Amino acid sequence: MDDINLQPDSIAAQALGWIDEATRAITPPIHVSSTYLRDPDNGYRSGRIYARADNPAFDQAEAVIARLENGARAALFASGMAAATAVFQALAPGDHVLAPKVMYWSLRNWLMNFATQWGLNVEFIDMTDVGTVEAAIRPGKTRLVWIETPANPLWTITDIAATAAIAHRAGALVAVDSTVASPVLTRPIEHGADIVMHAATKYLNGHSDLIAGVLITREDDDFWKRVKTIRAQLGGTLGSFEAWLLLRGMRTLFLRVRAASQSAQRIAEHFARHEHVEAVLYPGLADSHGHANAARQMHGGFGGMLSIRAKGGEAAAIATAANVALWKRATSLGGTESLIEHRASIEGAGTPAPVDLLRLSVGIEDCGDLIDDLDQALRRAHR
Ligand SMILES: *Cc1c(COP(=O)(O)O)cnc(C)c1O
């Protein structure tokens, strides 16, 4: 299917249309071998030696993701965190890095507590403001600008194209954690990003049944070779069965993300007017801070993630989460089932999440059911 011009929906639905050469199977086998036969003349003409470095179980999933993101190559990792940290580990001690103040909590934590100890000079800034980026970037010194958009847990939006232009003028790479947008809504490479990262655990797989990560690169360059070496040597490699599950999950990616985005928009609009809700944070709301940028770089919806701030503070927020029946109280996002989470409890001290904030991951259930359940939970919390 490489030579025909297909919409990404068609690429995902058929996982690039590959057929197993040996059996004519439409779905691939699960390759589990850890090692590969060496040729009698001592060569490795298959190109495969050992499955920590490379595994045929990755080929199809990586090809699908690279195609969906319009990148040169993709590499699967054992988790989103393994993928993200590989990008930072490919840098050198002393390198200056810009990261957002509002970002996925575990990665922020690792950057603060580990990356800095290994000599990276990480500076956390308001990435949603191009003036701040312009002021913080150090030409020739800043090696990487890390963007997350929409960003956990406030769903703030960073203008990828404007930020990439500043970064590239200064000689820095741009990496985008695009987990929440997914390639259905945003393709960061088309807006100037050099590296795209996904927690494939979330929308790409979509069924809350595996942990996986992926990086996509605009170019198969020296930086990418370092990233691949880090995967092979540190061993943050995905399992074969997980790679197979991911490929299966991605076949319905477009249906799932579009359904979740449509419901999230309706839920955001509904609860923005609710008597027990202080505020709804969602880039699809026309009066939200990042709406104009989001409308420019997100196509076909604003994603399935939003947060609501309950009137009545922390106690009301926790009581609301306690009273849902259909929504599930759990961390994570991007599955078929809708999740609700009091984010400040999980992030702890230093979180940008207000104590009255509930993070919602909208799944693919009936939207009316989701609205009714959250509505009754808010009312009970306020009784
Ligand atoms: C979940 C998540 C990660 C980390 O992915 P894991 O697979 O849990 O390691 C990174 N970024 C974002 C935005 C996420 O939601």
Ligand as a Chemical Component Dictionary entry (heavy atoms), coordinates in Angstrom:
data_LIG
# 
_chem_comp.id                   LIG 
_chem_comp.type                 NON-POLYMER 
_chem_comp.pdbx_formal_charge   0 
_chem_comp.three_letter_code    LIG 
# 
loop_
_chem_comp_atom.comp_id 
_chem_comp_atom.atom_id 
_chem_comp_atom.alt_atom_id 
_chem_comp_atom.type_symbol 
_chem_comp_atom.charge 
_chem_comp_atom.model_Cartn_x 
_chem_comp_atom.model_Cartn_y 
_chem_comp_atom.model_Cartn_z 
_chem_comp_atom.pdbx_ordinal 
LIG C1 C1 C 0 0.858  8.040  30.025 1  
LIG C2 C2 C 0 1.627  9.160  29.471 2  
LIG C3 C3 C 0 3.028  9.107  29.379 3  
LIG C4 C4 C 0 3.828  7.926  29.888 4  
LIG O1 O1 O 0 3.496  6.738  29.227 5  
LIG P1 P1 P 0 3.650  5.298  29.927 6  
LIG O2 O2 O 0 3.325  4.339  28.846 7  
LIG O3 O3 O 0 2.705  5.279  31.094 8  
LIG O4 O4 O 0 5.071  5.189  30.387 9  
LIG C5 C5 C 0 3.671  10.194 28.821 10 
LIG N1 N1 N 0 2.994  11.272 28.381 11 
LIG C6 C6 C 0 1.662  11.356 28.451 12 
LIG C7 C7 C 0 0.962  12.577 27.961 13 
LIG C8 C8 C 0 0.928  10.307 29.001 14 
LIG O5 O5 O 0 -0.397 10.398 29.086 15 
# 
loop_
_chem_comp_bond.comp_id 
_chem_comp_bond.atom_id_1 
_chem_comp_bond.atom_id_2 
_chem_comp_bond.value_order 
_chem_comp_bond.pdbx_ordinal 
LIG C1 C2 SING 1  
LIG C2 C3 SING 2  
LIG C2 C8 DOUB 3  
LIG C3 C4 SING 4  
LIG C3 C5 DOUB 5  
LIG C4 O1 SING 6  
LIG O1 P1 SING 7  
LIG P1 O2 DOUB 8  
LIG P1 O3 SING 9  
LIG P1 O4 SING 10 
LIG C5 N1 SING 11 
LIG N1 C6 DOUB 12 
LIG C6 C7 SING 13 
LIG C6 C8 SING 14 
LIG C8 O5 SING 15 
# 
